[in-house]
Amino acid sequence: MRRFLFALVVLLFFGLLAMVAGLVWLTQPVVPALAPSVGSVSKQAASVEVAIKPGASARAIGLVLKDHGVDVTPEGFARTARLLGLHDQLQAGVYGFPQGSSLWQVLTILSRGQELQESVTLLEGWTFSQILAALHSHPHIKKTLTGDAQAVSKALAQEMSLSFRSAEGWIFPDTYLFRRGQTDHDLLTRAIRLQREMLAEAWAKRSARNVLQSPDQALILASIIEKETQALEDRGRVSAVLQNRLRIDMRLQSDPTTIYGLGSAFDGNLRRKDLSHPSPYNTYQHKGLPPGPIASPGRLALLAALQPAETSALYFVAKGNGRSYFSHDLKQHNWAVNYFQRGIGQPPPEERRL
């Protein structure tokens, strides 16, 4: 009996020792450290980046890791993954392993599918052409959409059953996280779905002062507001001016819509002759809203379009400091234009809110 107990204790001792050794081995760094660089401050940079193909076995993954400098053997990696029950959970993708990562950390990242993520920021007020250019300039976005921006925009509008002939205005501006190798098409359709949600949310919150008849009209007006002002305090008032004009059948006379209609002919300087350019987007020539959005509006512009401020103002002009001056009649507006835009005369009187 004593011999049996002694043998059992010895067996447990060596078993525990083996477990400790295994834990130590699993937690030892296998990912090499980056060579020090001048000005480097990051201690968690990914020193090894690998792409794992779909259907790759644990041994094949071990071979890829070894080829990229990770201190493992294909057989040892596969045996360890099987021992831990992770061999059939290792996922395909593009991964980054921080320097000094242990084998356990590597296996955890692979089994959880914690792929490397990138980001791209699409700004409020960007046109579809600018958005597509930003996506195509990103080194980790796969480019699948060919042709010029106009053709791509029309194709997306048809595919997504959009209510306009192009995808202009339907891309929600935001910062998007994505896996390396994700396609431009995936990101754009994702942004369109999000813009639909934001538009529906804003439409549900529309106020009684709103004169717009449909979410489509709201998207158009929001895109104009986005281009007219970035000042949060002025968005609702700009919306009110534009809707006041729509209410009395007065031309919007919006520079941004007219510039959009000029397209590549616009050289950065809007001239008097441009105001007579024959374009459906020329709101100096045509009454009502233009036929479609002129840029991608963000959430605040959408809300402003459907929640106009309470004012009877019919004019506004940029002050040059990011804000706008609002007028109720043409005489006061011309006074403000002379002072703020041309530097002529005295400051106009203090604005009336209503």
C-alpha positions in Angstrom: 0.0 0.0 0.0 2.8 2.4 0.9 4.6 1.6 -2.4 1.4 2.4 -4.3 0.9 5.7 -2.5 4.6 6.5 -3.0 4.2 5.7 -6.7 1.1 7.8 -6.9 2.8 10.8 -5.3 5.7 10.5 -7.7 3.4 10.2 -10.6 1.4 13.3 -9.5 4.7 15.2 -8.9 6.0 14.5 -12.4 2.6 15.2 -13.9 2.5 18.5 -12.1 6.1 19.2 -13.2 5.1 18.5 -16.8 2.1 20.8 -16.5 4.3 23.6 -15.2 6.9 23.0 -17.9 4.1 23.0 -20.5 2.7 26.3 -19.1 6.1 27.8 -19.1 6.7 26.7 -22.7 3.3 28.0 -23.8 4.0 31.4 -22.3 7.5 31.9 -23.6 7.9 34.5 -26.3 7.9 33.0 -29.8 7.3 36.2 -31.8 10.6 38.1 -32.3 11.0 41.7 -31.2 11.2 44.5 -33.8 14.6 46.0 -34.4 14.7 49.3 -32.6 14.1 52.3 -34.7 14.8 56.0 -34.1 11.9 57.7 -32.5 10.0 54.4 -32.0 7.7 54.6 -29.0 5.3 51.6 -29.5 6.1 48.5 -27.6 3.1 46.6 -29.0 3.6 46.9 -32.7 2.9 43.9 -34.8 6.3 42.5 -35.6 4.9 39.6 -37.6 2.0 39.8 -40.0 0.7 36.6 -41.7 -2.1 35.7 -44.1 -3.8 32.4 -43.3 -5.6 30.8 -46.3 -9.0 29.2 -45.9 -8.8 25.5 -45.1 -5.2 25.6 -44.0 -4.3 22.8 -41.5 -2.6 23.5 -38.2 0.6 22.2 -39.6 0.3 24.4 -42.6 -0.3 27.4 -40.3 2.7 26.4 -38.3 4.8 26.4 -41.4 3.6 29.9 -42.4 4.4 31.1 -38.9 7.9 29.6 -39.0 8.5 31.2 -42.4 7.7 34.6 -40.9 10.1 34.2 -38.1 7.9 32.8 -35.3 9.9 30.4 -33.1 7.8 27.3 -33.7 8.1 24.1 -35.8 5.1 23.1 -37.9 4.8 19.7 -36.1 5.2 21.3 -32.7 2.6 23.9 -33.4 0.1 21.4 -34.8 0.6 19.0 -31.8 0.1 21.9 -29.3 -3.0 23.1 -31.1 -4.5 19.6 -31.1 -3.5 19.1 -27.4 -5.4 22.3 -26.5 -8.4 21.3 -28.7 -7.8 24.4 -30.9 -6.6 22.6 -34.1 -10.0 22.8 -35.8 -10.8 26.4 -34.6 -7.9 28.2 -36.3 -9.4 30.7 -38.7 -8.3 32.2 -42.0 -7.5 35.8 -42.3 -4.7 38.4 -42.0 -3.2 38.5 -38.5 -0.7 40.6 -36.7 1.2 39.3 -33.7 2.7 41.8 -31.2 6.4 41.4 -30.6 7.1 39.1 -27.7 3.8 37.1 -28.1 3.8 33.7 -26.6 2.6 30.5 -28.4 -0.6 30.7 -26.3 -1.3 34.2 -27.4 -0.7 33.3 -31.0 -3.1 30.3 -30.8 -5.7 32.5 -29.0 -5.5 35.2 -31.7 -5.9 32.6 -34.5 -8.7 30.6 -32.8 -10.7 33.7 -32.0 -10.3 35.2 -35.5 -8.8 38.4 -34.2 -7.7 39.7 -37.6 -5.7 42.9 -38.2 -8.1 45.8 -38.5 -7.6 48.9 -40.6 -9.7 52.1 -40.7 -10.8 54.6 -43.3 -12.5 57.9 -42.6 -15.1 59.3 -45.0 -15.8 63.0 -44.3 -19.1 64.9 -44.2 -19.6 66.9 -47.3 -17.5 64.6 -49.6 -18.8 63.8 -53.0 -19.0 60.2 -54.2 -15.9 60.8 -56.3 -13.9 61.9 -53.3 -15.1 58.9 -51.3 -14.2 56.4 -54.0 -10.8 58.1 -54.4 -10.2 57.7 -50.6 -11.1 54.0 -50.7 -8.9 53.3 -53.7 -5.9 55.1 -52.2 -6.0 52.9 -49.0 -3.4 50.2 -49.3 -5.4 47.6 -47.5 -8.7 47.9 -49.4 -9.2 45.5 -52.3 -10.2 47.4 -55.4 -13.0 45.6 -57.3 -15.0 48.6 -58.7 -13.7 49.6 -62.0 -14.5 52.6 -64.3 -15.0 56.2 -63.4 -16.8 57.4 -60.3 -19.9 58.3 -62.2 -20.3 54.8 -63.6 -19.6 53.1 -60.3 -22.1 55.4 -58.6 -24.8 54.6 -61.1 -24.1 50.8 -60.8 -24.3 51.0 -57.0 -27.6 52.9 -57.1 -29.1 50.3 -59.3 -27.8 47.4 -57.3 -29.0 48.9 -54.0 -32.3 50.0 -55.4 -31.7 53.6 -54.5 -34.3 56.3 -55.3 -31.8 58.4 -57.3 -29.9 57.5 -60.4 -26.6 57.7 -58.5 -25.3 56.8 -55.1 -24.4 60.5 -54.4 -25.4 61.4 -50.9 -26.1 57.8 -49.9 -22.7 57.1 -48.3 -22.8 57.8 -44.6 -19.7 59.7 -43.5 -18.0 58.0 -40.7 -14.8 56.1 -39.7 -15.1 52.5 -40.8 -13.1 49.6 -39.3 -12.5 46.7 -41.6 -10.4 43.6 -42.1 -7.4 43.9 -44.4 -8.4 42.8 -47.9 -12.0 43.9 -47.6 -13.3 45.2 -50.9 -14.4 48.7 -51.8 -17.8 47.3 -52.8 -18.3 45.8 -49.3 -17.5 49.1 -47.6 -19.7 51.2 -49.9 -22.7 48.9 -49.5 -22.2 49.0 -45.7 -22.1 52.8 -45.7 -25.2 52.9 -47.9 -27.1 50.7 -45.5 -26.0 52.9 -42.6 -27.1 56.1 -44.4 -30.5 54.5 -44.9 -30.8 53.9 -41.2 -29.7 57.4 -40.3 -32.1 58.9 -42.8 -35.0 56.8 -41.5 -34.1 57.8 -37.9 -34.0 61.6 -38.8 -37.3 61.3 -40.8 -39.0 59.8 -37.7 -37.9 62.8 -35.7 -39.1 65.5 -38.2 -40.7 68.6 -36.7 -43.9 70.3 -37.6 -41.9 73.2 -39.1 -40.5 70.9 -41.8 -41.9 71.4 -45.3 -40.2 68.5 -46.9 -42.4 65.8 -48.4 -40.2 62.7 -48.4 -37.0 61.2 -47.0 -35.5 61.7 -50.5 -36.1 65.5 -50.3 -34.5 65.4 -46.8 -31.4 63.8 -48.1 -31.1 66.4 -50.8 -31.6 69.3 -48.4 -29.2 67.8 -45.8 -26.5 67.6 -48.5 -26.9 71.3 -49.2 -26.8 72.2 -45.5 -23.6 70.1 -45.2 -21.9 72.1 -47.9 -23.3 75.5 -46.8 -22.1 75.4 -43.2 -20.1 73.3 -40.7 -21.2 75.4 -37.8 -23.5 73.4 -35.5 -25.2 76.5 -34.3 -26.1 77.6 -37.8 -27.3 74.3 -39.4 -30.9 74.6 -38.2 -31.1 78.2 -39.3 -29.7 77.4 -42.7 -32.3 74.7 -43.0 -35.0 77.2 -42.0 -33.8 79.7 -44.7 -33.9 77.1 -47.4 -37.3 75.7 -46.3 -38.7 79.2 -46.0 -37.7 79.8 -49.6 -39.2 76.5 -50.7 -42.4 77.4 -48.9 -42.9 80.7 -50.9 -41.6 79.2 -54.2 -38.4 81.3 -54.1 -35.2 80.1 -55.7 -32.7 78.6 -53.3 -29.8 80.4 -55.0 -27.3 78.0 -53.4 -23.7 78.3 -54.5 -22.8 74.6 -53.6 -25.5 73.2 -55.8 -24.5 75.4 -58.7 -20.8 74.4 -58.2 -21.8 70.8 -58.2 -23.6 71.3 -61.5 -20.5 72.8 -63.0 -18.5 69.6 -62.3 -15.0 69.7 -63.6 -15.6 73.1 -65.2 -15.5 74.7 -61.7 -12.0 76.1 -61.1 -12.4 77.1 -57.5 -13.9 80.6 -58.2 -17.6 81.0 -58.8 -18.2 83.7 -61.3 -21.3 85.6 -62.3 -21.3 83.8 -65.7 -21.5 80.5 -63.8 -24.8 81.5 -62.3 -26.4 81.1 -65.7 -24.8 77.7 -66.4 -27.5 75.4 -67.9 -27.6 72.7 -65.2 -30.5 71.2 -63.3 -28.4 71.8 -60.1 -28.2 75.5 -60.8 -30.6 76.8 -58.1 -30.1 80.3 -59.4 -31.9 79.3 -62.5 -34.4 76.6 -61.3 -36.9 76.7 -58.4 -37.2 74.0 -55.9 -34.6 71.4 -54.8 -32.0 70.1 -57.3 -32.7 66.6 -58.7 -30.4 64.8 -56.2 -28.0 65.2 -53.3 -24.7 67.0 -54.0 -22.6 65.3 -51.3 -22.8 62.9 -48.4 -24.5 64.5 -45.3 -23.8 63.4 -41.8 -26.2 62.7 -39.0 -26.3 66.3 -37.8 -27.1 67.7 -41.2 -29.9 65.1 -41.6 -31.4 66.1 -38.3 -31.1 69.8 -39.2 -32.8 69.3 -42.5 -35.8 67.8 -40.7 -35.7 70.1 -37.6 -35.4 73.6 -39.0 -34.9 76.5 -36.5 -37.8 78.8 -35.8 -37.0 81.9 -38.0 -38.5 83.7 -40.9 -35.0 84.6 -42.4 -34.7 84.3 -46.1 -30.9 85.0 -46.6 -27.6 84.2 -45.1 -24.0 85.0 -45.9 -20.7 83.6 -44.6 -19.0 85.9 -42.1 -15.5 84.5 -42.8 -15.1 83.0 -39.3 -17.1 79.8 -39.9 -20.4 81.3 -38.9 -23.2 82.9 -41.0 -25.1 86.1 -40.8 -28.9 85.8 -41.4 -31.2 88.4 -42.9 -34.9 88.8 -43.3 -34.9 91.1 -46.3 -32.8 91.8 -49.3 -31.6 95.2 -48.2 -30.1 93.9 -45.0 -28.6 90.9 -46.9 -26.9 93.2 -49.4 -25.5 95.2 -46.5 -24.1 92.0 -44.9 -22.7 90.8 -48.2 -20.8 94.2 -48.7 -19.4 94.1 -45.2 -18.5 90.4 -44.7 -17.6 89.5 -48.3 -16.3 92.7 -49.8 -15.1 94.6 -46.8 -17.2 97.6 -47.6 -19.1 99.8 -45.1 -20.2 99.4 -41.5 -21.3 96.2 -39.7 -24.9 95.3 -40.3 -27.3 95.5 -37.4 -27.6 92.7 -34.9 -29.5 89.8 -36.3 -33.2 89.1 -35.4 -33.9 85.5 -34.4 -37.4 85.4 -35.8 
